[in-house]
Amino acid sequence: MTIHSIAKIMRLSIGLIFFWFGMLKFFSGVSPAEALASMTIQSLSFGLLEPPLSVKLLAIWEVGVGLGFLLGIFPRAVIRLFILHMVLTFSPLILFPSLCFGDAPFSLTIVGQYIIKNLLFLASGLFLCSVTRVTNNDTSAQLHLSVQPKETVTTFKEAP
């Protein structure tokens, strides 16, 4: 399988998820992330964006990114908007730690897990960003996972 075909599957998958989740935000009370998103945007905007407007703007952003990925248009702009969105999704970890972390060390609430899983989205976006830099003429680029054996010499010294 070529890198370009893997990137296309990834691009379409992310596009579908963003389009779908963005569309949910157009309908009040439908998105499970609506309350967290509105609290976060209100905090990041220092109260300038009220929840009804902020969620609609987020919906437009997510649907736009989703359509950009699905249609394969404006890839650099779409990836930049996507990465910015992903970085901002981590802000509740700092802004609302009591919503994200449990009592035990390193334990996450369901909200924290919802946020941390975005690391995978972010990594996928960075992968897509690197693939868009590959020239379109290089259709033979392959993704190979191989382990090449290396000769290693291990010596042990006896304990005195």
N, CA and C atoms as an extended XYZ file, in Angstrom:
480
Properties=species:S:1:pos:R:3:atomname:S:1:resname:S:1:resid:I:1 pbc="F F F"
N         0.856       -1.174        0.000 N   MET     1
C         0.000        0.000        0.000 CA  MET     1
C         0.900        1.234        0.000 C   MET     1
N         0.580        2.196       -0.810 N   THR     2
C         1.411        3.390       -0.895 CA  THR     2
C         1.087        4.363        0.229 C   THR     2
N         2.037        5.232        0.479 N   ILE     3
C         1.830        6.275        1.483 CA  ILE     3
C         0.641        7.148        1.085 C   ILE     3
N         0.523        7.412       -0.216 N   HIS     4
C        -0.567        8.276       -0.684 CA  HIS     4
C        -1.938        7.631       -0.469 C   HIS     4
N        -2.038        6.310       -0.635 N   SER     5
C        -3.332        5.664       -0.405 CA  SER     5
C        -3.659        5.617        1.086 C   SER     5
N        -2.643        5.423        1.923 N   ILE     6
C        -2.861        5.474        3.372 CA  ILE     6
C        -3.292        6.881        3.781 C   ILE     6
N        -2.631        7.880        3.221 N   ALA     7
C        -2.976        9.272        3.528 CA  ALA     7
C        -4.398        9.593        3.081 C   ALA     7
N        -4.809        9.041        1.951 N   LYS     8
C        -6.169        9.303        1.465 CA  LYS     8
C        -7.200        8.701        2.410 C   LYS     8
N        -6.965        7.469        2.852 N   ILE     9
C        -7.884        6.828        3.804 CA  ILE     9
C        -7.938        7.636        5.096 C   ILE     9
N        -6.783        8.086        5.570 N   MET    10
C        -6.722        8.873        6.797 CA  MET    10
C        -7.437       10.209        6.610 C   MET    10
N        -7.198       10.857        5.481 N   ARG    11
C        -7.819       12.149        5.181 CA  ARG    11
C        -9.341       12.019        5.131 C   ARG    11
N        -9.844       10.986        4.475 N   LEU    12
C       -11.286       10.785        4.378 CA  LEU    12
C       -11.895       10.434        5.735 C   LEU    12
N       -11.183        9.647        6.523 N   SER    13
C       -11.675        9.289        7.859 CA  SER    13
C       -11.788       10.509        8.758 C   SER    13
N       -10.730       11.304        8.794 N   ILE    14
C       -10.758       12.521        9.609 CA  ILE    14
C       -11.831       13.479        9.086 C   ILE    14
N       -11.938       13.576        7.767 N   GLY    15
C       -12.951       14.443        7.174 CA  GLY    15
C       -14.358       14.048        7.576 C   GLY    15
N       -14.641       12.762        7.542 N   LEU    16
C       -15.961       12.274        7.930 CA  LEU    16
C       -16.250       12.567        9.398 C   LEU    16
N       -15.278       12.297       10.250 N   ILE    17
C       -15.463       12.543       11.683 CA  ILE    17
C       -15.692       14.029       11.950 C   ILE    17
N       -14.890       14.893       11.349 N   PHE    18
C       -15.050       16.329       11.586 CA  PHE    18
C       -16.368       16.844       11.028 C   PHE    18
N       -16.735       16.394        9.837 N   PHE    19
C       -18.009       16.819        9.252 CA  PHE    19
C       -19.170       16.384       10.146 C   PHE    19
N       -19.159       15.136       10.555 N   TRP    20
C       -20.226       14.568       11.380 CA  TRP    20
C       -20.330       15.289       12.717 C   TRP    20
N       -19.203       15.382       13.440 N   PHE    21
C       -19.223       16.018       14.752 CA  PHE    21
C       -19.552       17.509       14.646 C   PHE    21
N       -19.087       18.144       13.586 N   GLY    22
C       -19.404       19.558       13.374 CA  GLY    22
C       -20.890       19.765       13.122 C   GLY    22
N       -21.484       18.888       12.311 N   MET    23
C       -22.923       19.008       12.024 CA  MET    23
C       -23.760       18.865       13.296 C   MET    23
N       -23.331       17.994       14.202 N   LEU    24
C       -24.074       17.824       15.454 CA  LEU    24
C       -24.147       19.126       16.244 C   LEU    24
N       -23.090       19.935       16.150 N   LYS    25
C       -23.032       21.174       16.935 CA  LYS    25
C       -23.982       22.255       16.418 C   LYS    25
N       -24.532       22.077       15.234 N   PHE    26
C       -25.520       23.034       14.729 CA  PHE    26
C       -26.866       22.878       15.440 C   PHE    26
N       -27.062       21.755       16.110 N   PHE    27
C       -28.334       21.467       16.774 CA  PHE    27
C       -28.106       21.422       18.277 C   PHE    27
N       -28.653       22.395       18.962 N   SER    28
C       -28.437       22.542       20.396 CA  SER    28
C       -28.810       21.279       21.165 C   SER    28
N       -27.899       20.842       22.035 N   GLY    29
C       -28.151       19.698       22.888 CA  GLY    29
C       -27.881       18.349       22.247 C   GLY    29
N       -27.440       18.308       21.001 N   VAL    30
C       -27.219       17.038       20.308 CA  VAL    30
C       -25.785       16.538       20.477 C   VAL    30
N       -24.821       17.438       20.449 N   SER    31
C       -23.417       17.042       20.568 CA  SER    31
C       -23.053       16.816       22.032 C   SER    31
N       -22.447       15.657       22.346 N   PRO    32
C       -22.026       15.427       23.730 CA  PRO    32
C       -20.873       16.340       24.157 C   PRO    32
N       -20.209       16.961       23.192 N   ALA    33
C       -19.086       17.845       23.509 CA  ALA    33
C       -19.498       19.314       23.585 C   ALA    33
N       -20.767       19.591       23.415 N   GLU    34
C       -21.239       20.981       23.352 CA  GLU    34
C       -20.923       21.778       24.608 C   GLU    34
N       -21.203       21.229       25.762 N   ALA    35
C       -20.980       21.968       27.015 CA  ALA    35
C       -19.498       22.238       27.227 C   ALA    35
N       -18.668       21.220       27.027 N   LEU    36
C       -17.221       21.401       27.183 CA  LEU    36
C       -16.686       22.416       26.177 C   LEU    36
N       -17.140       22.315       24.943 N   ALA    37
C       -16.690       23.246       23.908 CA  ALA    37
C       -17.086       24.682       24.238 C   ALA    37
N       -18.325       24.884       24.668 N   SER    38
C       -18.768       26.254       24.963 CA  SER    38
C       -18.030       26.829       26.165 C   SER    38
N       -17.802       26.005       27.194 N   MET    39
C       -17.039       26.478       28.364 CA  MET    39
C       -15.610       26.851       27.964 C   MET    39
N       -15.004       26.005       27.142 N   THR    40
C       -13.619       26.231       26.727 CA  THR    40
C       -13.495       27.485       25.881 C   THR    40
N       -14.376       27.633       24.903 N   ILE    41
C       -14.308       28.806       24.018 CA  ILE    41
C       -14.592       30.076       24.805 C   ILE    41
N       -15.547       30.017       25.716 N   GLN    42
C       -15.851       31.198       26.527 CA  GLN    42
C       -14.632       31.590       27.367 C   GLN    42
N       -13.946       30.616       27.911 N   SER    43
C       -12.752       30.890       28.713 CA  SER    43
C       -11.609       31.412       27.840 C   SER    43
N       -11.377       30.776       26.693 N   LEU    44
C       -10.289       31.199       25.812 CA  LEU    44
C       -10.530       32.581       25.204 C   LEU    44
N       -11.803       32.936       25.024 N   SER    45
C       -12.126       34.249       24.445 CA  SER    45
C       -12.359       35.303       25.522 C   SER    45
N       -12.049       34.955       26.772 N   PHE    46
C       -12.237       35.866       27.902 CA  PHE    46
C       -13.677       36.365       28.001 C   PHE    46
N       -14.622       35.471       27.683 N   GLY    47
C       -16.039       35.786       27.794 CA  GLY    47
C       -16.617       36.566       26.633 C   GLY    47
N       -15.818       36.843       25.607 N   LEU    48
C       -16.318       37.621       24.471 CA  LEU    48
C       -17.274       36.826       23.581 C   LEU    48
N       -17.069       35.509       23.521 N   LEU    49
C       -17.948       34.673       22.704 CA  LEU    49
C       -18.884       33.890       23.616 C   LEU    49
N       -20.148       34.207       23.532 N   GLU    50
C       -21.157       33.521       24.329 CA  GLU    50
C       -21.413       32.130       23.747 C   GLU    50
N       -21.832       31.187       24.594 N   PRO    51
C       -22.003       29.796       24.157 CA  PRO    51
C       -22.824       29.572       22.878 C   PRO    51
N       -23.984       30.158       22.707 N   PRO    52
C       -24.697       29.810       21.464 CA  PRO    52
C       -23.900       30.168       20.207 C   PRO    52
N       -23.286       31.340       20.211 N   LEU    53
C       -22.506       31.766       19.050 CA  LEU    53
C       -21.221       30.953       18.926 C   LEU    53
N       -20.551       30.719       20.032 N   SER    54
C       -19.269       30.010       19.978 CA  SER    54
C       -19.437       28.593       19.455 C   SER    54
N       -20.492       27.922       19.836 N   VAL    55
C       -20.711       26.553       19.364 CA  VAL    55
C       -21.037       26.549       17.872 C   VAL    55
N       -21.792       27.535       17.417 N   LYS    56
C       -22.094       27.621       15.970 CA  LYS    56
C       -20.822       27.919       15.168 C   LYS    56
N       -19.967       28.801       15.688 N   LEU    57
C       -18.698       29.077       14.997 CA  LEU    57
C       -17.808       27.841       14.968 C   LEU    57
N       -17.797       27.099       16.060 N   LEU    58
C       -17.038       25.849       16.102 CA  LEU    58
C       -17.611       24.854       15.102 C   LEU    58
N       -18.928       24.801       15.001 N   ALA    59
C       -19.574       23.907       14.042 CA  ALA    59
C       -19.148       24.256       12.616 C   ALA    59
N       -19.136       25.541       12.300 N   ILE    60
C       -18.716       25.985       10.962 CA  ILE    60
C       -17.264       25.590       10.716 C   ILE    60
N       -16.405       25.807       11.710 N   TRP    61
C       -14.984       25.461       11.601 CA  TRP    61
C       -14.831       23.957       11.339 C   TRP    61
N       -15.505       23.133       12.160 N   GLU    62
C       -15.358       21.684       12.031 CA  GLU    62
C       -15.935       21.165       10.715 C   GLU    62
N       -17.078       21.671       10.307 N   VAL    63
C       -17.667       21.243        9.035 CA  VAL    63
C       -16.768       21.684        7.882 C   VAL    63
N       -16.215       22.894        7.976 N   GLY    64
C       -15.301       23.370        6.933 CA  GLY    64
C       -14.063       22.499        6.810 C   GLY    64
N       -13.466       22.154        7.948 N   VAL    65
C       -12.303       21.270        7.947 CA  VAL    65
C       -12.696       19.896        7.403 C   VAL    65
N       -13.844       19.405        7.849 N   GLY    66
C       -14.321       18.106        7.375 CA  GLY    66
C       -14.519       18.081        5.874 C   GLY    66
N       -15.171       19.103        5.339 N   LEU    67
C       -15.377       19.165        3.890 CA  LEU    67
C       -14.052       19.310        3.144 C   LEU    67
N       -13.143       20.099        3.724 N   GLY    68
C       -11.831       20.252        3.098 CA  GLY    68
C       -11.110       18.925        2.983 C   GLY    68
N       -11.148       18.127        4.050 N   PHE    69
C       -10.527       16.803        4.005 CA  PHE    69
C       -11.270       15.874        3.054 C   PHE    69
N       -12.595       15.860        3.126 N   LEU    70
C       -13.374       14.959        2.281 CA  LEU    70
C       -13.202       15.257        0.799 C   LEU    70
N       -13.186       16.537        0.445 N   LEU    71
C       -13.078       16.929       -0.959 CA  LEU    71
C       -11.631       17.074       -1.418 C   LEU    71
N       -10.714       17.079       -0.474 N   GLY    72
C        -9.304       17.211       -0.822 CA  GLY    72
C        -8.938       18.593       -1.349 C   GLY    72
N        -9.654       19.606       -0.886 N   ILE    73
C        -9.395       20.963       -1.367 CA  ILE    73
C        -8.618       21.770       -0.326 C   ILE    73
N        -7.808       22.681       -0.803 N   PHE    74
C        -7.002       23.555        0.047 CA  PHE    74
C        -6.283       22.785        1.155 C   PHE    74
N        -5.523       21.763        0.797 N   PRO    75
C        -4.965       20.870        1.834 CA  PRO    75
C        -4.108       21.568        2.879 C   PRO    75
N        -3.277       22.498        2.484 N   ARG    76
C        -2.417       23.151        3.477 CA  ARG    76
C        -3.220       23.984        4.460 C   ARG    76
N        -4.190       24.737        3.962 N   ALA    77
C        -5.031       25.553        4.840 CA  ALA    77
C        -5.870       24.664        5.754 C   ALA    77
N        -6.423       23.605        5.206 N   VAL    78
C        -7.253       22.685        5.990 CA  VAL    78
C        -6.424       22.038        7.093 C   VAL    78
N        -5.229       21.589        6.748 N   ILE    79
C        -4.377       20.941        7.755 CA  ILE    79
C        -3.986       21.937        8.846 C   ILE    79
N        -3.696       23.171        8.472 N   ARG    80
C        -3.346       24.178        9.480 CA  ARG    80
C        -4.526       24.451       10.420 C   ARG    80
N        -5.717       24.605        9.849 N   LEU    81
C        -6.906       24.821       10.684 CA  LEU    81
C        -7.173       23.608       11.569 C   LEU    81
N        -6.953       22.431       11.017 N   PHE    82
C        -7.131       21.195       11.769 CA  PHE    82
C        -6.157       21.121       12.940 C   PHE    82
N        -4.880       21.389       12.690 N   ILE    83
C        -3.873       21.306       13.750 CA  ILE    83
C        -4.129       22.363       14.824 C   ILE    83
N        -4.495       23.573       14.423 N   LEU    84
C        -4.842       24.603       15.404 CA  LEU    84
C        -6.018       24.130       16.265 C   LEU    84
N        -7.028       23.584       15.637 N   HIS    85
C        -8.188       23.063       16.374 CA  HIS    85
C        -7.752       21.988       17.362 C   HIS    85
N        -6.913       21.072       16.902 N   MET    86
C        -6.460       19.980       17.764 CA  MET    86
C        -5.665       20.503       18.963 C   MET    86
N        -4.806       21.466       18.734 N   VAL    87
C        -4.024       22.031       19.838 CA  VAL    87
C        -4.956       22.680       20.857 C   VAL    87
N        -5.950       23.400       20.380 N   LEU    88
C        -6.891       24.062       21.286 CA  LEU    88
C        -7.749       23.071       22.068 C   LEU    88
N        -7.948       21.869       21.518 N   THR    89
C        -8.763       20.887       22.239 CA  THR    89
C        -8.094       20.419       23.531 C   THR    89
N        -6.791       20.651       23.667 N   PHE    90
C        -6.096       20.251       24.886 CA  PHE    90
C        -6.212       21.295       25.999 C   PHE    90
N        -6.709       22.479       25.696 N   SER    91
C        -6.773       23.546       26.697 CA  SER    91
C        -7.632       23.212       27.923 C   SER    91
N        -8.693       22.411       27.819 N   PRO    92
C        -9.434       22.074       29.044 CA  PRO    92
C        -8.597       21.323       30.080 C   PRO    92
N        -7.542       20.652       29.651 N   LEU    93
C        -6.677       19.969       30.613 CA  LEU    93
C        -6.074       20.971       31.590 C   LEU    93
N        -5.847       22.195       31.123 N   ILE    94
C        -5.279       23.261       31.955 CA  ILE    94
C        -6.393       24.123       32.557 C   ILE    94
N        -7.387       24.448       31.736 N   LEU    95
C        -8.457       25.340       32.187 CA  LEU    95
C        -9.410       24.685       33.186 C   LEU    95
N        -9.695       23.407       32.985 N   PHE    96
C       -10.672       22.703       33.816 CA  PHE    96
C       -10.118       21.351       34.273 C   PHE    96
N        -9.037       21.356       35.041 N   PRO    97
C        -8.430       20.070       35.425 CA  PRO    97
C        -9.369       19.169       36.223 C   PRO    97
N       -10.268       19.753       36.996 N   SER    98
C       -11.175       18.917       37.789 CA  SER    98
C       -12.154       18.140       36.901 C   SER    98
N       -12.398       18.629       35.687 N   LEU    99
C       -13.259       17.905       34.754 CA  LEU    99
C       -12.503       16.797       34.023 C   LEU    99
N       -11.167       16.910       33.998 N   CYS   100
C       -10.367       16.025       33.166 CA  CYS   100
C        -9.638       14.925       33.917 C   CYS   100
N        -9.309       15.190       35.163 N   PHE   101
C        -8.498       14.243       35.919 CA  PHE   101
C        -9.261       13.706       37.121 C   PHE   101
N        -9.028       12.428       37.417 N   GLY   102
C        -9.631       11.796       38.585 CA  GLY   102
C        -8.768       12.023       39.813 C   GLY   102
N        -9.099       11.316       40.878 N   ASP   103
C        -8.377       11.462       42.141 CA  ASP   103
C        -7.031       10.767       42.134 C   ASP   103
N        -6.950        9.615       41.498 N   ALA   104
C        -5.697        8.856       41.480 CA  ALA   104
C        -4.710        9.504       40.514 C   ALA   104
N        -3.430        9.367       40.788 N   PRO   105
C        -2.432        9.932       39.864 CA  PRO   105
C        -2.599        9.359       38.454 C   PRO   105
N        -2.540       10.217       37.506 N   PHE   106
C        -2.619        9.874       36.084 CA  PHE   106
C        -3.971        9.305       35.656 C   PHE   106
N        -4.977        9.350       36.519 N   SER   107
C        -6.284        8.852       36.103 CA  SER   107
C        -7.033        9.968       35.386 C   SER   107
N        -7.781        9.567       34.394 N   LEU   108
C        -8.541       10.518       33.596 CA  LEU   108
C       -10.031       10.252       33.763 C   LEU   108
N       -10.798       11.318       33.736 N   THR   109
C       -12.248       11.172       33.670 CA  THR   109
C       -12.596       10.856       32.217 C   THR   109
N       -13.855       10.630       31.939 N   ILE   110
C       -14.270       10.379       30.554 CA  ILE   110
C       -13.984       11.608       29.686 C   ILE   110
N       -14.098       12.807       30.269 N   VAL   111
C       -13.770       14.036       29.541 CA  VAL   111
C       -12.281       14.071       29.221 C   VAL   111
N       -11.450       13.722       30.197 N   GLY   112
C       -10.011       13.675       29.970 CA  GLY   112
C        -9.633       12.666       28.901 C   GLY   112
N       -10.280       11.510       28.924 N   GLN   113
C       -10.017       10.501       27.898 CA  GLN   113
C       -10.444       11.010       26.526 C   GLN   113
N       -11.567       11.697       26.478 N   TYR   114
C       -12.076       12.275       25.229 CA  TYR   114
C       -11.051       13.255       24.645 C   TYR   114
N       -10.386       14.000       25.522 N   ILE   115
C        -9.396       14.976       25.079 CA  ILE   115
C        -8.086       14.296       24.681 C   ILE   115
N        -7.595       13.392       25.512 N   ILE   116
C        -6.309       12.746       25.266 CA  ILE   116
C        -6.315       11.942       23.968 C   ILE   116
N        -7.446       11.368       23.600 N   LYS   117
C        -7.496       10.613       22.347 CA  LYS   117
C        -7.200       11.511       21.145 C   LYS   117
N        -7.289       12.806       21.330 N   ASN   118
C        -6.972       13.729       20.239 CA  ASN   118
C        -5.496       13.707       19.863 C   ASN   118
N        -4.659       13.098       20.708 N   LEU   119
C        -3.256       12.917       20.325 CA  LEU   119
C        -3.159       12.120       19.033 C   LEU   119
N        -4.034       11.146       18.865 N   LEU   120
C        -4.040       10.355       17.650 CA  LEU   120
C        -4.457       11.203       16.456 C   LEU   120
N        -5.471       12.032       16.636 N   PHE   121
C        -5.872       12.942       15.560 CA  PHE   121
C        -4.734       13.889       15.200 C   PHE   121
N        -4.084       14.439       16.211 N   LEU   122
C        -2.979       15.366       15.980 CA  LEU   122
C        -1.845       14.682       15.226 C   LEU   122
N        -1.486       13.473       15.639 N   ALA   123
C        -0.434       12.724       14.941 CA  ALA   123
C        -0.834       12.442       13.496 C   ALA   123
N        -2.108       12.133       13.284 N   SER   124
C        -2.593       11.883       11.926 CA  SER   124
C        -2.491       13.146       11.068 C   SER   124
N        -2.848       14.275       11.656 N   GLY   125
C        -2.741       15.539       10.934 CA  GLY   125
C        -1.305       15.882       10.584 C   GLY   125
N        -0.397       15.621       11.504 N   LEU   126
C         1.020       15.873       11.226 CA  LEU   126
C         1.523       14.940       10.126 C   LEU   126
N         1.048       13.699       10.130 N   PHE   127
C         1.389       12.769        9.050 CA  PHE   127
C         0.884       13.308        7.716 C   PHE   127
N        -0.378       13.743        7.686 N   LEU   128
C        -0.937       14.287        6.447 CA  LEU   128
C        -0.182       15.528        5.991 C   LEU   128
N         0.247       16.325        6.952 N   CYS   129
C         1.033       17.515        6.635 CA  CYS   129
C         2.334       17.120        5.952 C   CYS   129
N         2.983       16.085        6.448 N   SER   130
C         4.244       15.650        5.839 CA  SER   130
C         4.009       15.042        4.469 C   SER   130
N         2.885       14.359        4.278 N   VAL   131
C         2.596       13.734        2.995 CA  VAL   131
C         2.283       14.786        1.937 C   VAL   131
N         1.649       15.888        2.322 N   THR   132
C         1.327       16.921        1.331 CA  THR   132
C         2.583       17.581        0.795 C   THR   132
N         3.696       17.423        1.515 N   ARG   133
C         4.961       17.983        1.038 CA  ARG   133
C         5.649       17.083        0.020 C   ARG   133
N         5.202       15.823       -0.055 N   VAL   134
C         5.759       14.898       -1.043 CA  VAL   134
C         5.210       15.295       -2.401 C   VAL   134
N         6.045       15.327       -3.396 N   THR   135
C         5.584       15.738       -4.715 CA  THR   135
C         4.601       14.723       -5.280 C   THR   135
N         3.684       15.202       -6.065 N   ASN   136
C         2.692       14.326       -6.676 CA  ASN   136
C         3.317       13.382       -7.695 C   ASN   136
N         4.525       13.686       -8.167 N   ASN   137
C         5.194       12.821       -9.132 CA  ASN   137
C         5.690       11.540       -8.493 C   ASN   137
N         5.817       11.515       -7.196 N   ASP   138
C         6.353       10.349       -6.500 CA  ASP   138
C         5.215        9.420       -6.105 C   ASP   138
N         4.600        8.793       -7.104 N   THR   139
C         3.489        7.882       -6.821 CA  THR   139
C         3.984        6.512       -6.391 C   THR   139
N         5.280        6.302       -6.457 N   SER   140
C         5.807        4.998       -6.075 CA  SER   140
C         6.202        4.941       -4.603 C   SER   140
N         5.993        6.032       -3.872 N   ALA   141
C         6.384        6.044       -2.459 CA  ALA   141
C         5.624        4.957       -1.719 C   ALA   141
N         6.330        4.143       -1.009 N   GLN   142
C         5.737        3.032       -0.288 CA  GLN   142
C         6.005        3.183        1.197 C   GLN   142
N         5.113        2.683        1.978 N   LEU   143
C         5.320        2.640        3.414 CA  LEU   143
C         5.789        1.231        3.747 C   LEU   143
N         7.012        1.131        4.165 N   HIS   144
C         7.577       -0.169        4.495 CA  HIS   144
C         7.888       -0.217        5.978 C   HIS   144
N         7.490       -1.257        6.595 N   LEU   145
C         7.862       -1.508        7.977 CA  LEU   145
C         8.786       -2.702        7.952 C   LEU   145
N        10.050       -2.432        8.130 N   SER   146
C        10.989       -3.543        8.097 CA  SER   146
C        11.999       -3.381        9.214 C   SER   146
N        12.483       -4.502        9.652 N   VAL   147
C        13.513       -4.517       10.670 CA  VAL   147
C        14.730       -5.150       10.039 C   VAL   147
N        15.794       -4.400       10.010 N   GLN   148
C        17.024       -4.941        9.450 CA  GLN   148
C        17.894       -5.432       10.587 C   GLN   148
N        18.302       -6.694       10.495 N   PRO   149
C        19.121       -7.221       11.587 CA  PRO   149
C        20.472       -6.535       11.637 C   PRO   149
N        20.905       -6.283       12.838 N   LYS   150
C        22.221       -5.692       13.058 CA  LYS   150
C        23.035       -6.672       13.867 C   LYS   150
N        24.292       -6.712       13.550 N   GLU   151
C        25.172       -7.559       14.347 CA  GLU   151
C        25.522       -6.804       15.612 C   GLU   151
N        25.280       -7.426       16.713 N   THR   152
C        25.645       -6.815       17.982 CA  THR   152
C        26.531       -7.776       18.738 C   THR   152
N        27.518       -7.224       19.342 N   VAL   153
C        28.428       -8.033       20.148 CA  VAL   153
C        28.251       -7.577       21.584 C   VAL   153
N        27.926       -8.505       22.425 N   THR   154
C        27.745       -8.201       23.836 CA  THR   154
C        28.822       -8.934       24.614 C   THR   154
N        29.507       -8.192       25.415 N   THR   155
C        30.506       -8.819       26.257 CA  THR   155
C        30.127       -8.636       27.708 C   THR   155
N        30.385       -9.621       28.478 N   PHE   156
C        30.081       -9.554       29.907 CA  PHE   156
C        31.396       -9.687       30.671 C   PHE   156
N        31.543       -8.880       31.667 N   LYS   157
C        32.718       -9.027       32.539 CA  LYS   157
C        32.298       -9.770       33.781 C   LYS   157
N        33.146      -10.615       34.191 N   GLU   158
C        32.851      -11.360       35.414 CA  GLU   158
C        33.016      -10.444       36.625 C   GLU   158
N        32.172      -10.644       37.574 N   ALA   159
C        32.264       -9.860       38.815 CA  ALA   159
C        33.479      -10.303       39.598 C   ALA   159
N        34.203       -9.375       40.246 N   PRO   160
C        35.394       -9.760       41.005 CA  PRO   160
C        35.072      -10.586       42.218 C   PRO   160
